[in-house]
Amino acid sequence: MNKNILGLRTVIYRVSNLEDAKKWYTDVFGKGPYFDEPFYIGFEIAGYELGLIPDDTSNENKTDNIETYWGVTDIKSEHQRFIDHGATEHTAIQNVGGELLVSTLKDPWGNVIGLIYNPYFKLP
């Protein structure tokens, strides 16, 4: 492994209403931002950065070709909790081998949010 590559650090979601998105992400992740400016809102989520930046791209024009998965301990309850907070199901929970389970949802701004239950992956 290249020792200069430190691993993933930041996931950015583009939103049309930064204040509404800040509230939504605070509610769904249960933690407020540590950085809050009109050009960027940053959350620290379990050692990783979740960033929000303003963008007026319509939800219909957002791409689905990039997926980032947030690790969870109970994918069924978390998947439903995101829906209860206003996300829409993009892909249902599915087994992708062994005990690995994944699903994707869309936030109110059309961004894809992945959830993954992976008992085999351990952080160093």
C-alpha positions as CSV (number, residue, x, y, z in Angstrom):
1,M,0.0,0.0,0.0
2,N,1.2,3.5,-0.8
3,K,2.0,5.1,2.6
4,N,1.2,8.5,1.3
5,I,-2.5,7.6,0.8
6,L,-4.1,8.0,4.2
7,G,-7.6,6.7,3.3
8,L,-11.0,8.3,2.9
9,R,-11.5,11.6,4.8
10,T,-14.4,13.6,3.5
11,V,-17.8,13.0,1.8
12,I,-19.4,16.0,0.3
13,Y,-23.1,16.4,-0.4
14,R,-24.4,19.3,-2.6
15,V,-27.6,20.9,-1.4
16,S,-29.8,23.7,-2.6
17,N,-30.7,24.9,0.9
18,L,-27.7,24.8,3.3
19,E,-29.7,25.7,6.4
20,D,-32.4,23.1,5.9
21,A,-29.7,20.5,5.0
22,K,-27.7,21.4,8.2
23,K,-30.8,20.8,10.3
24,W,-31.6,17.5,8.4
25,Y,-28.1,16.1,8.7
26,T,-27.9,17.2,12.3
27,D,-31.1,15.3,13.0
28,V,-30.3,12.2,11.1
29,F,-26.7,11.8,12.3
30,G,-27.5,13.1,15.8
31,K,-24.6,15.5,15.8
32,G,-24.2,19.2,14.9
33,P,-21.6,20.7,12.7
34,Y,-18.1,21.6,13.9
35,F,-17.7,24.1,11.0
36,D,-20.5,26.3,9.8
37,E,-20.0,28.9,7.1
38,P,-22.1,30.1,4.2
39,F,-19.9,28.2,1.8
40,Y,-19.4,24.9,3.7
41,I,-20.8,23.1,6.7
42,G,-18.7,20.3,8.1
43,F,-19.7,17.5,10.5
44,E,-17.3,15.0,12.2
45,I,-19.0,11.6,12.0
46,A,-17.1,8.8,13.8
47,G,-13.8,10.3,12.7
48,Y,-14.8,11.1,9.1
49,E,-15.9,14.4,7.5
50,L,-19.4,14.9,6.1
51,G,-19.5,18.2,4.2
52,L,-22.4,20.2,2.8
53,I,-21.9,22.8,0.1
54,P,-24.4,25.0,-1.6
55,D,-25.5,23.9,-5.1
56,D,-28.6,24.8,-7.1
57,T,-28.5,21.7,-9.3
58,S,-32.0,20.2,-9.4
59,N,-32.5,16.8,-7.7
60,E,-33.4,15.3,-11.1
61,N,-30.0,16.2,-12.5
62,K,-27.9,14.7,-9.8
63,T,-25.9,11.6,-10.7
64,D,-26.1,8.3,-9.0
65,N,-22.7,7.1,-10.2
66,I,-20.9,7.7,-6.9
67,E,-21.9,5.8,-3.8
68,T,-20.4,6.3,-0.3
69,Y,-21.4,4.0,2.5
70,W,-21.7,4.8,6.1
71,G,-21.1,1.9,8.4
72,V,-23.9,0.9,10.7
73,T,-24.5,-1.8,13.4
74,D,-28.1,-2.4,12.5
75,I,-28.9,-1.7,8.9
76,K,-32.7,-2.4,9.1
77,S,-33.3,0.1,11.9
78,E,-31.0,2.8,10.4
79,H,-32.4,2.4,6.9
80,Q,-35.9,2.9,8.4
81,R,-34.7,5.8,10.6
82,F,-33.4,7.7,7.5
83,I,-36.8,7.1,5.8
84,D,-38.5,8.4,8.9
85,H,-36.4,11.6,8.7
86,G,-37.5,12.2,5.1
87,A,-35.0,10.2,3.0
88,T,-36.4,8.1,0.2
89,E,-35.3,4.5,-0.5
90,H,-33.0,4.3,-3.6
91,T,-32.1,0.6,-3.2
92,A,-33.6,-1.8,-0.7
93,I,-31.5,-3.6,1.8
94,Q,-29.7,-6.4,0.0
95,N,-27.2,-9.1,0.9
96,V,-24.0,-8.8,-1.1
97,G,-22.2,-11.8,0.2
98,G,-21.9,-13.5,3.6
99,E,-23.2,-11.2,6.3
100,L,-22.6,-8.0,4.3
101,L,-25.8,-5.9,3.8
102,V,-26.1,-2.7,1.9
103,S,-28.8,-0.2,1.0
104,T,-28.9,3.3,-0.5
105,L,-31.3,6.2,0.2
106,K,-31.6,9.7,-1.2
107,D,-31.6,12.7,1.0
108,P,-34.2,15.5,0.4
109,W,-31.8,17.1,-2.1
110,G,-31.3,13.9,-4.2
111,N,-27.9,12.9,-2.9
112,V,-27.3,9.1,-2.6
113,I,-26.4,8.0,1.0
114,G,-25.2,4.4,1.4
115,L,-25.5,2.3,4.5
116,I,-23.5,-0.8,5.0
117,Y,-23.4,-3.5,7.7
118,N,-20.0,-5.2,7.3
119,P,-18.9,-7.3,10.3
120,Y,-15.7,-8.3,8.4
121,F,-14.2,-4.8,8.0
122,K,-12.3,-3.4,10.9
123,L,-10.5,0.0,11.0
124,P,-6.8,-0.2,11.7
